[in-house]
Amino acid sequence: METPQDPRLVLIAESYRRLTGRPLVAAAGNLGESLWTAPRVVVAHGTEADPVFFYGNRLALELFELDFAAFTRLPSRFSAEPLAREERARLLARVARDGYIDDYAGVRVSSRGRRFRITQATVWNLVDAAGVLHGQAATFDRWLRLD
């Protein structure tokens, strides 16, 4: 018997497919496992006034140097350095307006203060089939440690 998929993970994958026309991960197998082991970072946050991450895969946790429990308590704005937060706010406004972008680049910071530059990131709205917004997600497979 097949186990039910986490609806938030389905939302991440289906929103990406619906907006970009491409699959986020290979269709075969368990979605949770496919996202967790994907050869790219996958993160998602909700719609709170100060959005908090509710998902980060294995690579995300390694880059941000947090375990899953700590990552899913982190307001997403803290993934950027203080000076980069205004840039991040503009990015999220552009995603809210356009549905997704696939050309984002910027510097992020781990929980230990280690900086890394991401390039060619895709950021998209988490929108269900009824058009309800549940947050935003991002994926990237290119980064460079800066320190």
Backbone hydrogen bonds in HBPLUS format (Angstrom, degrees):
<---DONOR---> <-ACCEPTOR-->    atom                        ^
c    i                          cat <-CA-CA->   ^        H-A-AA   ^      H-
h    n   atom  resd res      DA  || num        DHA   H-A  angle D-A-AA Bond
n    s   type  num  typ     dist DA aas  dist angle  dist       angle   num
A0009-LEU N   A0006-ASP O   3.01 MM   3  5.37 125.7  2.32 108.1 121.8     1
A0010-VAL N   A0006-ASP O   3.06 MM   4  6.40 157.3  2.12 155.2 162.4     2
A0011-LEU N   A0007-PRO O   2.91 MM   4  6.07 153.3  1.99 140.4 147.8     3
A0012-ILE N   A0008-ARG O   3.03 MM   4  6.29 152.3  2.11 140.5 147.0     4
A0013-ALA N   A0009-LEU O   3.05 MM   4  6.32 172.4  2.06 154.4 154.8     5
A0014-GLU N   A0010-VAL O   2.75 MM   4  5.79 168.9  1.76 158.4 162.4     6
A0015-SER N   A0011-LEU O   2.93 MM   4  5.70 158.4  1.98 139.9 146.5     7
A0016-TYR N   A0012-ILE O   3.22 MM   4  6.28 158.6  2.27 141.3 147.2     8
A0017-ARG N   A0013-ALA O   3.03 MM   4  6.28 165.0  2.06 148.7 152.7     9
A0018-ARG N   A0014-GLU O   2.83 MM   4  5.93 165.9  1.85 152.1 156.5    10
A0019-LEU N   A0015-SER O   2.96 MM   4  6.04 159.3  2.00 148.9 153.9    11
A0020-THR N   A0016-TYR O   2.84 MM   4  5.83 164.3  1.87 155.5 160.3    12
A0021-GLY N   A0017-ARG O   2.79 MM   4  4.91 143.5  1.92 130.3 139.5    13
A0034-SER N   A0030-ASN O   2.89 MM   4  6.10 160.3  1.93 155.2 161.8    14
A0035-LEU N   A0031-LEU O   2.87 MM   4  6.07 161.8  1.90 158.8 161.9    15
A0036-TRP N   A0032-GLY O   2.99 MM   4  6.06 163.5  2.02 145.3 150.6    16
A0037-THR N   A0033-GLU O   2.98 MM   4  6.07 158.8  2.03 150.8 155.0    17
A0038-ALA N   A0035-LEU O   3.34 MM   3  5.12 161.4  2.38  99.4 104.8    18
A0058-ARG N   A0036-TRP O   3.37 MM  22  5.51 151.0  2.46 127.4 135.4    19
A0041-VAL N   A0140-PHE O   2.81 MM  99  5.35 156.3  1.87 167.9 159.8    20
A0140-PHE N   A0041-VAL O   3.21 MM  99  5.35 143.4  2.35 130.1 139.3    21
A0057-ASN N   A0042-VAL O   3.03 MM  15  5.63 149.3  2.13 157.4 165.4    22
A0043-VAL N   A0138-ALA O   3.01 MM  95  5.44 160.9  2.05 154.9 159.6    23
A0138-ALA N   A0043-VAL O   2.93 MM  95  5.44 154.7  2.00 145.6 149.4    24
A0044-ALA N   A0055-TYR O   2.99 MM  11  5.15 146.2  2.11 144.7 140.4    25
A0054-PHE N   A0044-ALA O   2.82 MM  10  5.92 157.8  1.87 143.3 149.5    26
A0055-TYR N   A0044-ALA O   3.32 MM  11  5.15 150.7  2.41 144.6 139.0    27
A0045-HIS N   A0136-GLN O   2.88 MM  91  5.66 163.8  1.91 169.4 175.0    28
A0136-GLN N   A0045-HIS O   3.09 MM  91  5.66 144.7  2.22 139.8 150.2    29
A0046-GLY N   A0052-VAL O   3.24 MM   6  5.99 153.8  2.32 144.3 144.6    30
A0076-SER N   A0051-PRO O   2.75 MM  25  5.92 151.2  1.83 142.5 152.2    31
A0053-PHE N   A0074-LEU O   3.02 MM  21  5.91 165.8  2.04 160.8 156.6    32
A0060-ALA N   A0057-ASN O   3.04 MM   3  5.24 115.3  2.47 101.9 117.9    33
A0061-LEU N   A0057-ASN O   2.98 MM   4  6.31 162.1  2.01 161.7 166.8    34
A0062-GLU N   A0058-ARG O   3.07 MM   4  6.34 152.8  2.15 147.2 154.8    35
A0063-LEU N   A0059-LEU O   2.96 MM   4  6.20 167.5  1.98 153.4 155.9    36
A0064-PHE N   A0060-ALA O   2.88 MM   4  6.03 169.6  1.89 159.1 162.0    37
A0065-GLU N   A0061-LEU O   2.84 MM   4  5.56 112.4  2.31 130.6 145.0    38
A0066-LEU N   A0061-LEU O   3.14 MM   5  5.23 154.9  2.20 139.5 147.1    39
A0065-GLU N   A0062-GLU O   3.29 MM   3  4.98 145.6  2.42  92.4 102.2    40
A0111-SER N   A0064-PHE O   2.94 MM  47  5.79 168.6  1.95 136.4 137.5    41
A0071-PHE N   A0067-ASP O   2.89 MM   4  6.06 164.3  1.91 159.9 165.2    42
A0072-THR N   A0068-PHE O   2.95 MM   4  6.06 158.0  2.00 152.6 157.3    43
A0073-ARG N   A0070-ALA O   3.13 MM   3  5.30 159.7  2.17 109.2 112.1    44
A0074-LEU N   A0071-PHE O   3.10 MM   3  5.21 162.3  2.13 108.4 113.9    45
A0078-PHE N   A0075-PRO O   2.95 MM   3  5.81 157.0  2.00 126.5 132.2    46
A0079-SER N   A0076-SER O   2.96 MM   3  5.50 163.5  1.99 117.9 121.4    47
A0080-ALA N   A0077-ARG O   3.27 MM   3  5.92 168.1  2.29 115.7 118.9    48
A0109-VAL N   A0079-SER O   3.02 MM  30  5.69 155.5  2.08 135.4 141.2    49
A0084-ALA N   A0081-GLU O   2.89 MM   3  5.22 136.9  2.07 111.1 124.1    50
A0085-ARG N   A0082-PRO O   3.34 MM   3  5.40 162.9  2.37 104.4 109.5    51
A0088-ARG N   A0084-ALA O   2.97 MM   4  6.25 155.1  2.03 148.8 156.4    52
A0089-ALA N   A0085-ARG O   2.91 MM   4  6.12 150.9  1.99 143.0 150.3    53
A0090-ARG N   A0086-GLU O   3.09 MM   4  6.42 153.1  2.16 146.6 153.0    54
A0091-LEU N   A0087-GLU O   3.00 MM   4  6.32 155.8  2.06 148.5 155.4    55
A0092-LEU N   A0088-ARG O   2.96 MM   4  6.27 163.6  1.99 155.1 158.2    56
A0093-ALA N   A0089-ALA O   3.03 MM   4  6.24 149.8  2.13 143.7 151.9    57
A0094-ARG N   A0090-ARG O   3.00 MM   4  6.27 153.1  2.07 147.4 154.5    58
A0095-VAL N   A0091-LEU O   2.96 MM   4  6.33 153.8  2.03 151.9 159.5    59
A0096-ALA N   A0092-LEU O   2.90 MM   4  6.09 159.1  1.95 144.5 150.5    60
A0097-ARG N   A0093-ALA O   3.03 MM   4  6.24 150.5  2.12 143.7 151.1    61
A0098-ASP N   A0094-ARG O   2.87 MM   4  6.02 165.2  1.89 152.2 156.2    62
A0099-GLY N   A0095-VAL O   2.73 MM   4  5.17 144.4  1.85 148.9 151.2    63
A0125-ASN N   A0099-GLY O   2.94 MM  26  5.52 155.9  2.00 164.8 161.7    64
A0101-ILE N   A0123-VAL O   2.90 MM  22  5.47 149.9  1.99 152.3 162.1    65
A0123-VAL N   A0101-ILE O   2.95 MM  22  5.47 151.3  2.03 146.4 155.4    66
A0104-TYR N   A0121-ALA O   3.17 MM  17  4.89 153.5  2.25 149.4 141.8    67
A0121-ALA N   A0104-TYR O   2.91 MM  17  4.89 172.7  1.92 147.0 144.9    68
A0106-GLY N   A0118-ILE O   3.03 MM  12  5.49 149.8  2.13 139.2 146.7    69
A0118-ILE N   A0106-GLY O   2.78 MM  12  5.49 167.8  1.80 168.2 167.1    70
A0108-ARG N   A0116-PHE O   2.81 MM   8  5.46 168.3  1.82 164.1 166.0    71
A0116-PHE N   A0108-ARG O   2.93 MM   8  5.46 155.2  1.99 148.9 152.0    72
A0110-SER N   A0114-ARG O   2.75 MM   4  5.13 160.9  1.79 144.3 150.5    73
A0113-GLY N   A0110-SER O   2.99 MM   3  5.14 161.6  2.02 112.1 114.2    74
A0146-LEU N   A0115-ARG O   2.85 MM  31  5.36 177.0  1.85 139.6 139.1    75
A0117-ARG N   A0144-LEU O   2.87 MM  27  5.21 157.1  1.92 147.4 147.8    76
A0144-LEU N   A0117-ARG O   2.88 MM  27  5.21 141.7  2.03 138.9 151.2    77
A0119-THR N   A0142-ARG O   3.18 MM  23  5.65 154.6  2.25 141.5 142.5    78
A0122-THR N   A0139-THR O   2.94 MM  17  5.41 163.2  1.97 161.7 165.1    79
A0139-THR N   A0122-THR O   2.87 MM  17  5.41 147.9  1.97 151.9 161.7    80
A0124-TRP N   A0137-ALA O   2.86 MM  13  5.44 156.0  1.92 146.2 154.2    81
A0137-ALA N   A0124-TRP O   2.82 MM  13  5.44 156.4  1.88 156.4 164.3    82
A0126-LEU N   A0135-GLY O   2.80 MM   9  5.07 175.5  1.80 132.2 131.0    83
A0134-HIS N   A0126-LEU O   2.67 MM   8  5.28 164.0  1.69 168.2 173.0    84
A0128-ASP N   A0132-VAL O   3.04 MM   4  5.47 157.9  2.09 145.8 147.3    85
A0131-GLY N   A0128-ASP O   2.88 MM   3  5.28 162.4  1.91 117.2 122.2    86
